[in-house]
Amino acid sequence: MAFVGISRDFMQRVTNKIEKMRRAELKTLGDEKPRLHIHNTDPFFMNTYWGAHAPLYMQMPKDWVSHNETAYLKFRIPGATREREMDNWFDFHAKPTGSEGFPIPPRQYTYEARECDPTNPIMAEIVDYAVKMNEIDTRWETVAKKVIGFLQACKSAHEAIKLWPDVKIYFEAGDIERLEVENVRAGSKESAAAVALAGIDTGEIMSAAVIARMSGAQV
C-alpha cells in the first residue's frame, strides 16, 4: 500500500480540487457577469454618480463633464455575511444604450466603483445573480474549511478515508490511485481526526460535491 501523507503539496491539490468544483458550479450562472444597459442619463445612473447635484448637470459647461463608455458600480449583496467584508460586495459594469457615454461629474475617479441602490427594480437581474453567486461561494468556503480542517487532523490520507470514505471525492485522481482503500473505520475514536470529523455535517459537505458534478466538474 503506497503511503499518502498529509503534505503541503497534497493539501494544495485538495484545495485546487475544491476550487475547481466551485468554479464549475459558478459557471451554471453564466460565463460572464450581467451588465446593466441603461440610457446615459437614466435617473438610476444620475442619482448614483451625481447624487443631490444631478439637477446641476444640465447647467454645467460641456467641457467640465467627461462621458465614459462604462460606469462602474457596486452594492452590498443582500443577506451576505462572509468573513471578509470585501466578499460581501458585488461590482459590475453599466453600459449606455445610446451613442453618448455616461456623464461623469468633474474631478471624479472614473474607474472607481460607485455604490448604487440594489433595491431599484432596474437591478433585479443583477441582484439575483449576485445572491446566487454568494450562496455558491459561501457553501464552498464551508466545504474548504471543513475538509481542510479534517485532513490536517489526520496522520495520513489512509486514516482520512478510513474515517470518512467519501472525502476522497476531494482528492486528485493521482492520489486516489495511490491509495488502496479498505472499508474499515479506524479503531481509535480518540484520534484528532475522529474528533474533527465529529464536528462536520458530512452530508452537507458531500452534497456540494454532487452539485459540482452535476455542474460539469470532472470529479
C-alpha positions as CSV (number, residue, x, y, z in Angstrom):
1,M,0.0,0.0,0.0
2,A,1.5,3.3,-1.1
3,F,1.7,5.9,1.7
4,V,0.0,9.2,1.0
5,G,0.9,11.7,3.7
6,I,-0.9,15.0,4.5
7,S,1.9,17.0,3.0
8,R,1.7,20.7,1.9
9,D,1.6,19.5,-1.8
10,F,-1.2,17.1,-1.0
11,M,-3.2,19.8,0.8
12,Q,-2.7,22.2,-2.2
13,R,-4.0,19.6,-4.6
14,V,-7.1,19.2,-2.4
15,T,-7.6,22.9,-2.3
16,N,-7.2,23.1,-6.0
17,K,-9.8,20.4,-6.5
18,I,-12.3,22.2,-4.3
19,E,-11.7,25.4,-6.2
20,K,-12.2,23.6,-9.5
21,M,-15.6,22.3,-8.3
22,R,-16.6,25.7,-7.0
23,R,-15.8,27.3,-10.4
24,A,-17.8,24.5,-12.2
25,E,-20.9,25.4,-10.2
26,L,-20.4,29.1,-10.7
27,K,-20.4,28.5,-14.5
28,T,-24.0,27.5,-14.2
29,L,-24.8,31.1,-13.6
30,G,-23.3,32.1,-17.0
31,D,-19.9,32.7,-18.4
32,E,-19.9,36.4,-17.6
33,K,-21.3,38.8,-15.0
34,P,-24.5,40.5,-16.1
35,R,-24.2,44.1,-17.3
36,L,-26.7,46.9,-16.8
37,H,-27.8,48.6,-20.1
38,I,-29.4,51.9,-19.4
39,H,-29.7,55.4,-21.0
40,N,-26.7,57.6,-20.3
41,T,-28.8,60.0,-18.2
42,D,-31.1,57.4,-16.6
43,P,-32.2,58.6,-13.1
44,F,-30.6,55.5,-11.6
45,F,-27.2,56.4,-13.0
46,M,-27.5,60.1,-12.3
47,N,-28.5,59.5,-8.7
48,T,-25.6,57.1,-8.2
49,Y,-22.9,59.3,-9.7
50,W,-24.3,62.8,-9.1
51,G,-26.5,62.5,-6.1
52,A,-28.0,65.7,-4.9
53,H,-26.1,67.6,-7.7
54,A,-27.9,65.7,-10.5
55,P,-30.1,68.8,-11.3
56,L,-27.0,70.8,-11.9
57,Y,-25.8,68.6,-14.7
58,M,-27.6,70.4,-17.5
59,Q,-26.3,73.8,-16.3
60,M,-22.6,72.8,-16.4
61,P,-20.4,73.8,-19.3
62,K,-19.9,70.8,-21.6
63,D,-16.1,70.8,-21.3
64,W,-16.5,70.3,-17.5
65,V,-18.1,66.9,-18.0
66,S,-16.5,63.8,-19.4
67,H,-18.5,61.0,-21.0
68,N,-17.5,57.4,-20.3
69,E,-18.4,54.3,-22.2
70,T,-18.6,52.4,-18.9
71,A,-19.9,53.2,-15.5
72,Y,-18.5,51.1,-12.6
73,L,-21.0,50.3,-9.9
74,K,-21.2,48.2,-6.7
75,F,-23.6,47.2,-4.0
76,R,-23.6,45.1,-0.8
77,I,-25.2,41.7,-1.6
78,P,-28.4,41.2,0.4
79,G,-28.0,38.6,3.1
80,A,-24.2,38.2,2.6
81,T,-22.3,37.5,5.8
82,R,-18.9,36.4,4.6
83,E,-15.9,36.8,6.9
84,R,-14.1,39.2,4.6
85,E,-16.2,42.4,4.2
86,M,-15.0,42.8,0.6
87,D,-16.6,39.5,-0.3
88,N,-20.0,40.8,0.7
89,W,-19.9,43.3,-2.2
90,F,-20.7,42.8,-5.9
91,D,-19.3,45.1,-8.6
92,F,-20.5,45.3,-12.2
93,H,-20.4,47.5,-15.3
94,A,-23.2,49.6,-16.8
95,K,-23.3,50.4,-20.5
96,P,-25.2,53.2,-22.2
97,T,-27.9,52.2,-24.6
98,G,-27.3,55.3,-26.8
99,S,-24.3,56.6,-28.7
100,E,-23.2,59.0,-26.0
101,G,-21.3,57.8,-22.9
102,F,-22.3,58.3,-19.3
103,P,-21.7,61.9,-18.0
104,I,-19.2,61.7,-15.1
105,P,-19.0,64.6,-12.6
106,P,-15.9,66.7,-12.8
107,R,-12.7,65.6,-11.0
108,Q,-14.1,62.1,-10.1
109,Y,-12.1,58.9,-10.4
110,T,-13.8,57.3,-13.5
111,Y,-12.6,53.8,-12.7
112,E,-13.7,53.7,-9.1
113,A,-16.9,51.7,-8.5
114,R,-19.7,53.8,-7.0
115,E,-22.2,52.3,-4.5
116,C,-25.7,52.1,-6.0
117,D,-29.1,51.1,-4.7
118,P,-29.8,47.3,-5.1
119,T,-33.5,47.7,-4.3
120,N,-34.2,49.6,-7.5
121,P,-36.3,47.4,-9.9
122,I,-33.7,48.0,-12.7
123,M,-31.3,46.0,-10.6
124,A,-33.4,42.8,-10.2
125,E,-31.4,40.6,-12.6
126,I,-28.0,41.6,-11.3
127,V,-29.0,41.3,-7.7
128,D,-30.4,37.8,-8.3
129,Y,-27.1,36.8,-9.9
130,A,-25.1,38.3,-7.0
131,V,-27.2,36.5,-4.4
132,K,-26.8,33.1,-6.2
133,M,-23.1,33.7,-6.6
134,N,-22.8,34.5,-2.9
135,E,-24.7,31.3,-1.9
136,I,-22.3,29.2,-4.0
137,D,-19.2,30.9,-2.7
138,T,-20.4,30.6,0.9
139,R,-21.1,26.9,0.5
140,W,-17.7,26.2,-1.0
141,E,-16.0,28.2,1.7
142,T,-17.6,25.9,4.3
143,V,-16.5,22.9,2.3
144,A,-12.9,24.1,2.1
145,K,-12.8,25.0,5.8
146,K,-14.3,21.7,7.0
147,V,-12.4,19.4,4.6
148,I,-9.0,21.0,5.1
149,G,-9.5,21.2,8.8
150,F,-10.4,17.4,8.9
151,L,-7.4,16.4,6.7
152,Q,-5.0,18.5,8.8
153,A,-6.1,16.5,11.8
154,C,-5.3,13.2,10.0
155,K,-1.9,11.5,10.1
156,S,-2.3,10.3,6.5
157,A,-4.8,10.1,3.7
158,H,-5.3,6.5,4.6
159,E,-6.6,7.5,8.1
160,A,-8.8,10.1,6.4
161,I,-10.6,7.7,4.1
162,K,-11.0,5.1,6.8
163,L,-12.8,7.6,9.0
164,W,-14.6,9.3,6.1
165,P,-14.6,7.2,2.9
166,D,-16.4,9.8,0.8
167,V,-13.8,12.5,1.5
168,K,-11.7,11.1,-1.3
169,I,-14.0,12.8,-3.8
170,Y,-12.0,15.9,-3.0
171,F,-8.7,14.1,-3.8
172,E,-7.0,14.3,-7.1
173,A,-7.1,11.2,-9.3
174,G,-3.4,10.6,-8.9
175,D,-3.7,10.5,-5.1
176,I,-6.7,8.1,-5.2
177,E,-4.7,5.8,-7.5
178,R,-2.0,5.6,-4.8
179,L,-4.5,4.5,-2.2
180,E,-5.8,1.0,-1.6
181,V,-9.0,1.7,0.3
182,E,-10.2,-0.6,3.0
183,N,-13.8,-0.3,4.1
184,V,-12.8,-0.4,7.8
185,R,-13.1,2.6,10.1
186,A,-10.2,3.5,12.2
187,G,-10.3,1.8,15.6
188,S,-9.3,4.8,17.7
189,K,-12.2,7.1,18.3
190,E,-9.9,9.3,20.4
191,S,-7.7,10.4,17.5
192,A,-7.6,14.1,16.5
193,A,-9.1,13.2,13.1
194,A,-12.1,11.5,14.7
195,V,-12.7,14.5,16.9
196,A,-12.5,16.8,13.8
197,L,-14.9,14.5,11.9
198,A,-17.4,14.6,14.8
199,G,-17.9,18.4,14.2
200,I,-18.6,18.0,10.4
201,D,-22.0,17.6,8.8
202,T,-20.7,15.2,6.2
203,G,-24.0,15.1,4.3
204,E,-23.8,18.9,3.7
205,I,-20.2,18.7,2.6
206,M,-20.8,15.8,0.2
207,S,-23.9,17.4,-1.3
208,A,-21.6,20.2,-2.5
209,A,-19.6,17.7,-4.5
210,V,-22.8,16.3,-6.0
211,I,-23.8,19.8,-7.2
212,A,-20.4,20.3,-8.7
213,R,-20.5,17.0,-10.6
214,M,-24.0,18.0,-11.9
215,S,-22.5,21.3,-12.9
216,G,-19.9,19.6,-15.1
217,A,-16.8,19.3,-12.9
218,Q,-14.6,16.3,-13.5
219,V,-14.7,14.8,-10.1
